[in-house]
Amino acid sequence: MAFEQTLQKDWYSILGADPSANVSDLKQKYQKLILLYHPDKQRADVPAGTMEECMQKFIEIDQAWKILGNEETKKKYDLQRHDDESFSLSCRCGGKYTVYKDEAQEANLISCDTCSLIVELLHQS
């Protein structure tokens, strides 16, 4: 599966997790859901349509974990997911200060992603 295709789905919602969840929390949610939807765990008398839905959900949960369970792919997914919802400023070291729209009202100090410099975010009233 190409990484670009992964942006079409919200992998956090598939796992029932918040985007701020750490990998340990994501793993717990994954394990709970994967057992719930695993084909071998379904009753034999389940209708074929329901079994197909469970199988599709099982595959989506597995894909979500493959993306979010790996720190590198999770970071890429998070960055691309927020690409249109962020503001950034270049730092003198060559790094970036980045604030996301959903964090803009809460954030006051923003750290550079490369060095230890910090800028203050001032809100206009």
Backbone as CSV, one residue per row, in Angstrom:
resi,resn,N_x,N_y,N_z,CA_x,CA_y,CA_z,C_x,C_y,C_z
1,MET,0.851,-1.177,0.000,0.000,0.000,0.000,0.894,1.236,0.000
2,ALA,0.650,2.162,-0.883,1.420,3.390,-0.955,1.079,4.276,0.234
3,PHE,2.080,5.020,0.709,1.862,5.865,1.886,0.835,6.953,1.613
4,GLU,0.776,7.435,0.366,-0.187,8.485,0.029,-1.623,8.008,0.258
5,GLN,-1.875,6.728,0.032,-3.219,6.191,0.219,-3.610,6.153,1.695
6,THR,-2.643,6.127,2.581,-2.944,6.037,4.008,-3.589,7.308,4.529
7,LEU,-3.402,8.419,3.829,-3.971,9.680,4.288,-5.469,9.766,4.037
8,GLN,-6.003,8.861,3.244,-7.423,8.897,2.953,-8.256,8.449,4.143
9,LYS,-7.675,7.755,5.076,-8.401,7.254,6.231,-7.837,7.875,7.501
10,ASP,-8.687,7.994,8.501,-8.237,8.466,9.804,-7.915,7.238,10.645
11,TRP,-6.647,6.872,10.670,-6.230,5.656,11.355,-6.472,5.736,12.852
12,TYR,-6.435,6.938,13.418,-6.710,7.080,14.851,-8.161,6.710,15.168
13,SER,-9.093,7.169,14.342,-10.502,6.855,14.607,-10.782,5.365,14.402
14,ILE,-10.067,4.731,13.491,-10.238,3.294,13.291,-9.865,2.527,14.556
15,LEU,-8.818,2.997,15.238,-8.421,2.374,16.497,-9.204,2.930,17.692
16,GLY,-10.019,3.952,17.454,-10.761,4.566,18.556,-9.843,5.318,19.495
17,ALA,-8.802,5.923,18.944,-7.785,6.593,19.748,-7.706,8.074,19.419
18,ASP,-7.179,8.809,20.354,-6.932,10.231,20.187,-5.569,10.407,19.516
19,PRO,-5.414,11.395,18.627,-4.114,11.603,17.977,-2.964,11.879,18.952
20,SER,-3.273,12.281,20.168,-2.210,12.536,21.141,-1.832,11.273,21.925
21,ALA,-2.467,10.145,21.630,-2.186,8.895,22.350,-0.768,8.414,22.052
22,ASN,-0.146,7.833,23.071,1.199,7.287,22.853,1.096,5.876,22.273
23,VAL,2.225,5.328,21.862,2.238,4.032,21.186,1.704,2.921,22.093
24,SER,1.963,3.015,23.381,1.469,2.006,24.323,-0.060,1.987,24.362
25,ASP,-0.677,3.165,24.405,-2.143,3.257,24.385,-2.710,2.747,23.063
26,LEU,-2.042,3.089,21.970,-2.475,2.629,20.654,-2.396,1.104,20.568
27,LYS,-1.351,0.541,21.144,-1.188,-0.914,21.121,-2.311,-1.606,21.889
28,GLN,-2.691,-1.050,23.043,-3.786,-1.634,23.823,-5.092,-1.612,23.042
29,LYS,-5.381,-0.493,22.399,-6.610,-0.382,21.607,-6.574,-1.346,20.424
30,TYR,-5.423,-1.442,19.785,-5.255,-2.371,18.660,-5.512,-3.809,19.108
31,GLN,-4.886,-4.211,20.197,-5.022,-5.592,20.662,-6.470,-5.932,21.022
32,LYS,-7.151,-4.991,21.641,-8.554,-5.215,22.019,-9.423,-5.384,20.774
33,LEU,-9.241,-4.492,19.792,-10.055,-4.534,18.577,-9.718,-5.723,17.684
34,ILE,-8.444,-6.070,17.596,-8.038,-7.157,16.711,-8.619,-8.484,17.200
35,LEU,-8.712,-8.643,18.513,-9.343,-9.855,19.060,-10.850,-9.864,18.815
36,LEU,-11.451,-8.696,18.897,-12.892,-8.577,18.696,-13.293,-8.914,17.256
37,TYR,-12.495,-8.485,16.291,-12.847,-8.659,14.873,-12.090,-9.792,14.171
38,HIS,-11.249,-10.504,14.873,-10.469,-11.576,14.245,-11.416,-12.627,13.674
39,PRO,-11.180,-13.060,12.440,-12.079,-14.048,11.802,-12.236,-15.343,12.605
40,ASP,-11.190,-15.782,13.263,-11.268,-17.015,14.047,-12.099,-16.854,15.320
41,LYS,-12.354,-15.619,15.729,-13.120,-15.365,16.947,-14.619,-15.203,16.675
42,GLN,-15.013,-15.212,15.403,-16.425,-15.024,15.050,-17.179,-16.352,15.188
43,ARG,-18.426,-16.251,15.570,-19.264,-17.455,15.691,-19.521,-18.049,14.306
44,ALA,-19.738,-19.337,14.272,-19.959,-20.038,13.004,-21.290,-19.671,12.360
45,ASP,-22.275,-19.269,13.171,-23.603,-18.963,12.636,-23.783,-17.500,12.233
46,VAL,-22.690,-16.740,12.135,-22.757,-15.336,11.734,-23.054,-15.278,10.238
47,PRO,-24.002,-14.422,9.811,-24.305,-14.296,8.374,-23.067,-13.877,7.575
48,ALA,-23.043,-14.277,6.316,-21.888,-14.005,5.452,-21.583,-12.509,5.343
49,GLY,-22.622,-11.679,5.256,-22.419,-10.226,5.155,-21.756,-9.656,6.392
50,THR,-22.185,-10.131,7.543,-21.598,-9.677,8.803,-20.146,-10.139,8.906
51,MET,-19.894,-11.359,8.468,-18.526,-11.896,8.489,-17.614,-11.073,7.582
52,GLU,-18.141,-10.671,6.416,-17.369,-9.842,5.481,-17.049,-8.478,6.114
53,GLU,-18.019,-7.874,6.810,-17.800,-6.595,7.492,-16.734,-6.734,8.575
54,CYS,-16.803,-7.819,9.332,-15.806,-8.072,10.378,-14.414,-8.230,9.770
55,MET,-14.336,-8.919,8.659,-13.052,-9.126,7.987,-12.482,-7.804,7.492
56,GLN,-13.343,-6.958,6.903,-12.897,-5.649,6.428,-12.412,-4.785,7.590
57,LYS,-13.146,-4.811,8.697,-12.767,-4.053,9.894,-11.441,-4.578,10.440
58,PHE,-11.283,-5.893,10.457,-10.042,-6.524,10.907,-8.851,-6.027,10.077
59,ILE,-9.026,-5.976,8.759,-7.955,-5.514,7.865,-7.626,-4.045,8.122
60,GLU,-8.656,-3.211,8.299,-8.430,-1.783,8.583,-7.694,-1.589,9.904
61,ILE,-8.072,-2.345,10.918,-7.415,-2.243,12.228,-5.948,-2.628,12.102
62,ASP,-5.678,-3.679,11.347,-4.301,-4.120,11.131,-3.494,-3.057,10.381
63,GLN,-4.101,-2.444,9.365,-3.423,-1.379,8.615,-3.144,-0.179,9.518
64,ALA,-4.114,0.173,10.346,-3.941,1.300,11.266,-2.764,1.046,12.194
65,TRP,-2.658,-0.165,12.710,-1.550,-0.491,13.612,-0.211,-0.460,12.883
66,LYS,-0.182,-0.914,11.619,1.068,-0.891,10.856,1.567,0.534,10.672
67,ILE,0.655,1.480,10.561,1.043,2.892,10.406,1.374,3.518,11.763
68,LEU,0.477,3.364,12.726,0.612,4.063,14.001,1.497,3.337,15.010
69,GLY,1.747,2.067,14.804,2.569,1.304,15.734,4.056,1.477,15.510
70,ASN,4.427,2.065,14.400,5.821,2.307,14.058,6.084,3.804,14.196
71,GLU,7.043,4.179,15.018,7.309,5.606,15.286,7.581,6.405,14.013
72,GLU,8.331,5.822,13.085,8.680,6.548,11.858,7.453,6.791,10.974
73,THR,6.659,5.745,10.722,5.485,5.922,9.864,4.408,6.746,10.566
74,LYS,4.325,6.648,11.890,3.373,7.469,12.650,3.730,8.943,12.511
75,LYS,5.015,9.243,12.624,5.466,10.627,12.504,5.162,11.192,11.113
76,LYS,5.442,10.381,10.065,5.138,10.813,8.698,3.641,11.047,8.516
77,TYR,2.848,10.114,9.028,1.392,10.236,8.914,0.898,11.485,9.630
78,ASP,1.381,11.710,10.849,0.966,12.881,11.619,1.350,14.177,10.927
79,LEU,2.559,14.229,10.365,3.004,15.439,9.671,2.165,15.718,8.433
80,GLN,1.909,14.692,7.643,1.114,14.893,6.435,-0.347,15.160,6.773
81,ARG,-0.811,14.583,7.851,-2.195,14.784,8.279,-2.436,16.242,8.691
82,HIS,-1.426,16.840,9.290,-1.549,18.220,9.768,-0.971,19.240,8.801
83,ASP,-0.501,18.791,7.668,0.173,19.687,6.728,-0.681,20.905,6.374
84,ASP,-1.963,20.706,6.118,-2.837,21.808,5.738,-3.374,22.567,6.941
85,GLU,-3.115,22.071,8.125,-3.674,22.664,9.334,-2.600,23.257,10.232
86,SER,-1.485,23.676,9.640,-0.398,24.181,10.471,0.163,25.487,9.936
87,PHE,0.857,26.171,10.841,1.571,27.391,10.507,3.014,27.145,10.907
88,SER,3.958,27.626,10.100,5.350,27.412,10.471,6.178,28.645,10.179
89,LEU,7.291,28.724,10.890,8.233,29.825,10.769,9.621,29.219,10.773
90,SER,10.492,29.691,9.892,11.854,29.156,9.839,12.673,29.680,11.006
91,CYS,13.507,28.827,11.536,14.418,29.189,12.621,15.775,29.529,12.012
92,ARG,16.588,30.258,12.740,17.907,30.631,12.210,18.832,29.427,12.055
93,CYS,18.512,28.312,12.738,19.334,27.098,12.603,18.965,26.296,11.359
94,GLY,17.854,26.650,10.709,17.395,25.907,9.545,16.199,25.023,9.852
95,GLY,15.869,24.891,11.135,14.710,24.106,11.540,13.431,24.912,11.391
96,LYS,12.339,24.402,11.966,11.050,25.091,11.858,10.359,25.145,13.217
97,TYR,9.645,26.231,13.417,8.692,26.343,14.510,7.343,26.027,13.883
98,THR,6.620,25.070,14.412,5.340,24.682,13.831,4.274,24.673,14.905
99,VAL,3.138,25.291,14.594,1.977,25.227,15.482,0.785,24.817,14.628
100,TYR,-0.017,23.914,15.151,-1.196,23.426,14.448,-2.405,24.242,14.852
101,LYS,-3.348,24.400,13.916,-4.532,25.215,14.165,-5.254,24.827,15.442
102,ASP,-5.384,23.520,15.701,-6.103,23.085,16.890,-5.341,23.365,18.186
103,GLU,-4.042,23.663,18.089,-3.230,23.982,19.259,-2.969,25.479,19.394
104,ALA,-3.312,26.256,18.383,-2.932,27.663,18.326,-3.482,28.481,19.498
105,GLN,-4.667,28.184,19.962,-5.241,28.947,21.065,-4.602,28.604,22.405
106,GLU,-4.066,27.382,22.515,-3.490,26.928,23.775,-1.993,27.226,23.874
107,ALA,-1.287,27.137,22.759,0.168,27.247,22.770,0.621,28.684,22.976
108,ASN,1.605,28.867,23.827,2.232,30.170,24.020,3.690,30.138,23.614
109,LEU,4.379,29.042,23.938,5.781,28.885,23.586,5.916,27.731,22.598
110,ILE,6.621,27.996,21.502,6.800,27.003,20.457,8.290,26.724,20.325
111,SER,8.670,25.444,20.380,10.071,25.049,20.264,10.420,24.765,18.810
112,CYS,11.652,25.046,18.463,12.170,24.682,17.148,12.268,23.167,17.095
113,ASP,12.009,22.591,15.932,12.073,21.134,15.815,13.500,20.611,15.677
114,THR,14.489,21.515,15.572,15.879,21.106,15.403,16.780,21.509,16.563
115,CYS,16.634,22.737,17.028,17.513,23.223,18.099,16.697,23.530,19.362
116,SER,17.299,24.195,20.312,16.627,24.470,21.583,15.991,25.864,21.658
117,LEU,15.988,26.597,20.553,15.392,27.932,20.569,13.866,27.846,20.682
118,ILE,13.280,28.850,21.334,11.835,28.902,21.574,11.332,30.289,21.189
119,VAL,10.145,30.353,20.574,9.505,31.635,20.285,8.174,31.682,21.032
120,GLU,7.714,32.899,21.291,6.433,33.073,21.966,5.368,33.399,20.927
121,LEU,4.257,32.716,21.031,3.128,32.941,20.140,2.215,33.957,20.815
122,LEU,2.038,35.100,20.157,1.174,36.140,20.711,-0.165,36.110,19.979
123,HIS,-1.234,36.165,20.723,-2.579,36.142,20.170,-3.099,37.564,20.035
124,GLN,-3.685,37.885,18.883,-4.275,39.207,18.693,-5.692,39.197,19.239
125,SER,-6.078,40.294,19.857,-7.446,40.366,20.368,-8.276,41.350,19.592
